[in-house]
Amino acid sequence: MESGLNFIDLILKASFLVQLVMLTLVGLSIASWAIIFQRKSVIGNALGNAKKFEQRFWSGMELSKLYNEVTARDGQQEGLESLFVAGFKEFARHQKNSINAAGLIIEGTNRSMRVALSREIEKLESSLSFLATVGSISPYIGLFGTVWGIMNAFIALGQVKQATLQMVAPGIAEALIATAMGLFAAIPAVMAYNRYAKNVEKLENLYVNFMEEFANILHRQAAAQAEAKQNVPA
């Protein structure tokens, strides 16, 4: 059996409000897909760069040499590199100012790295709230269009003496399309948000673990240098 209902015709013949709902959902869907691909690239690169930097960091290279190598490159440092640069820069500044208390040095270093961590997580979470919003409101926007379309269909049905399924079917069909479009916009947004939020949490744990390990290394260096200065004969 061939259906007498055409998908495009239903959209074109829908009421203005239902068409506006559909257009809104299409716009939300396009915007969410753009963010999905953009966040995939950003978070994927962050994971890859973190693994590469960890390999270099634990390769035994001197910290000062690694710092010079990272800061000599063009462009702003990101991810673990940003945490490393912030921590080592603060550590070197304290050493330059002849501060010998290891506790004070590490306290300042940790503050600098926490600020860098906050900025990096903020970058990673950028636009994820939009995906969560699209996933939450799209079904309700589509449902609003469905309710409005069905209401109009029944109002038109009440104005005729003899009602048939053929008369009411187009109005109900155009209304249900709005719900389908709402789900089409919401489902990918929710799936992407859950996946990316999990990856951001994974990256945050990786960054925090690196901060703790790096702070321990700097603390040992600061304590050793302070002890060495105390043992120097006057």
NORWOGI-V554066 format. One record per pair of residues at least 6 apart in sequence whose C-alpha atoms are under 7 Angstrom apart, sorted by the first residue. I is the first residue (numbers start at 0). J is the second residue. D is the distance in Angstrom with one decimal. If there is no record, write none. Layout:
I J D
I J D
This chain:
4 169 7.0
9 169 6.8
9 173 5.4
10 18 6.7
10 173 6.4
13 173 6.2
17 144 5.1
17 148 6.7
20 140 6.8
20 141 6.8
20 144 6.0
21 177 5.9
21 180 7.0
24 137 6.7
24 180 6.5
24 181 6.1
24 184 6.5
27 133 6.7
27 184 6.7
28 184 4.6
31 130 6.0
31 188 6.3
34 126 6.9
35 191 6.5
42 123 6.6
45 78 6.4
46 202 6.9
49 78 6.6
49 79 5.8
52 79 6.9
66 84 6.4
78 119 6.2
79 206 6.4
81 115 6.5
82 112 5.2
82 115 5.7
82 116 6.5
85 111 5.7
85 112 5.7
85 115 6.8
86 108 4.9
86 109 6.8
86 111 5.9
86 112 5.3
89 107 6.8
89 108 5.4
89 111 6.9
90 104 6.3
90 108 5.8
93 104 6.2
99 225 5.3
101 218 6.1
101 221 5.2
101 222 5.4
105 214 6.6
105 218 6.1
120 203 6.9
123 199 6.5
127 192 6.2
130 188 5.1
130 189 6.7
130 192 5.9
131 188 6.7
131 189 6.2
131 192 6.2
133 185 5.9
133 188 6.4
134 185 4.0
134 186 6.5
134 188 5.2
134 189 5.0
135 185 7.0
137 181 4.8
137 182 6.8
137 184 6.3
137 185 5.5
138 178 6.5
138 181 4.5
138 182 5.5
138 185 6.6
140 181 6.6
141 177 4.6
141 178 4.2
141 180 6.6
141 181 4.6
142 177 6.9
142 178 5.2
144 174 6.1
144 177 5.6
145 174 4.0
145 175 5.4
145 177 5.7
145 178 6.1
146 174 7.0
148 170 6.1
148 171 6.5
148 173 6.8
148 174 4.6
149 170 6.3
149 171 5.3
149 174 6.0
152 167 5.9
152 170 5.0
152 171 6.5
156 162 6.3
156 167 6.7
